[in-house]
Amino acid sequence: MEANYEAWVNGFAPLAVGADVPAAVREFTRTLFNMRPDISLFVSRTVFNSDFRGVLGLVKVPCCIIQSAKDVSVPVSVAGYLKAHLGGRSTVEILHTEGHLPHLSAPALLVQVLRRALSR
């Protein structure tokens, strides 16, 4: 990423979006190219070096954990871990899609889950 930002974006965007949705891959690629590479690197390092497992039990509000079935960044087991360690009532919804960005790869599926969760 640091050595060749353009190559990283062109390789990462299709993996992150996941599903065969060329328009969504193009849009995500465009947004990544609109970021300054140094800012993108800083944000990525912050995300990957953050660990909030120790405070999950402090979250007492109901949570709906939404997870793509095939996510290159976050395995399905993370949803189970969150459910087991959050301090309040939580549910897990597995979207039968791929990618880390279901709002891009499967927006209709995501909307159904959000509506269900918000109606509870």
C-alpha positions in Angstrom: 0.0 0.0 0.0 2.7 2.4 1.0 5.0 1.5 -1.9 2.4 1.6 -4.7 -0.9 3.1 -3.7 -2.5 2.7 -7.2 -1.7 -1.0 -7.4 -3.0 -1.5 -3.9 -6.3 0.3 -4.7 -6.8 -1.7 -7.9 -6.2 -5.0 -6.1 -8.1 -4.2 -2.9 -11.2 -2.6 -4.3 -12.5 -5.8 -6.0 -11.7 -7.9 -3.0 -13.5 -5.4 -0.6 -16.6 -5.1 -2.7 -16.6 -8.8 -3.4 -19.5 -9.6 -5.6 -19.3 -9.2 -9.3 -20.6 -5.7 -9.3 -18.4 -3.7 -11.7 -20.1 -0.4 -11.0 -19.7 -0.7 -7.3 -16.0 -1.7 -7.7 -15.5 1.4 -9.9 -17.2 3.7 -7.4 -15.2 2.3 -4.4 -12.0 2.6 -6.5 -12.8 6.2 -7.3 -13.4 7.0 -3.6 -10.1 5.4 -2.6 -8.3 7.4 -5.3 -9.9 10.6 -4.0 -8.1 10.0 -0.7 -4.6 11.2 -0.2 -2.4 8.0 0.0 -0.8 9.2 3.3 -4.3 9.7 4.9 -5.5 6.3 3.6 -2.4 4.6 5.1 -2.9 6.4 8.4 -6.6 5.3 8.6 -5.7 1.7 7.6 -3.0 1.5 10.3 -5.4 2.9 12.8 -8.1 0.4 12.0 -5.8 -2.6 11.9 -4.0 -1.7 15.1 -7.2 -1.0 17.1 -8.4 -3.6 19.5 -11.6 -2.9 21.4 -12.3 -6.5 22.7 -11.7 -5.3 26.3 -14.7 -2.9 26.2 -17.3 -4.9 24.3 -19.0 -5.9 27.6 -19.6 -2.2 28.3 -21.9 -1.9 25.3 -25.3 -2.5 26.9 -27.6 -1.3 24.1 -29.2 -3.9 21.7 -27.0 -4.5 18.7 -27.6 -6.1 15.3 -24.4 -7.5 13.9 -24.5 -7.7 10.2 -21.9 -9.9 8.5 -21.4 -10.9 4.9 -21.1 -14.7 4.4 -17.8 -14.3 2.5 -15.8 -11.3 3.7 -12.1 -11.1 2.8 -11.5 -8.7 5.7 -13.6 -10.1 8.5 -14.4 -13.9 9.0 -17.9 -14.9 10.0 -16.5 -16.1 13.4 -16.1 -12.4 14.3 -19.9 -12.0 14.3 -20.2 -14.8 16.8 -17.4 -13.4 19.0 -19.2 -10.0 19.1 -22.5 -11.6 19.9 -20.9 -13.6 22.8 -19.0 -10.6 24.2 -21.3 -7.6 23.8 -22.9 -6.6 27.1 -26.4 -6.3 25.8 -28.9 -8.3 23.8 -27.6 -8.8 20.2 -28.5 -10.6 17.1 -26.5 -11.7 14.1 -27.6 -11.4 10.6 -25.5 -13.2 7.9 -26.0 -11.7 4.5 -25.7 -14.3 1.8 -23.3 -12.2 -0.3 -19.6 -11.6 -0.4 -17.4 -8.6 0.3 -16.8 -6.3 3.2 -19.0 -3.6 1.8 -22.6 -5.0 1.5 -24.0 -1.5 1.0 -22.1 -1.6 -2.3 -22.3 -5.3 -3.2 -25.9 -6.2 -2.0 -27.7 -3.0 -1.0 -31.2 -4.6 -1.3 -30.2 -7.4 1.1 -28.7 -4.9 3.5 -31.9 -2.8 3.5 -34.1 -5.8 4.4 -31.9 -6.5 7.4 -31.7 -2.9 8.5 -35.5 -2.6 8.3 -36.0 -5.8 10.3 -33.5 -4.6 12.9 -34.9 -1.1 13.2 -38.5 -2.5 13.6 -37.5 -4.4 16.8 
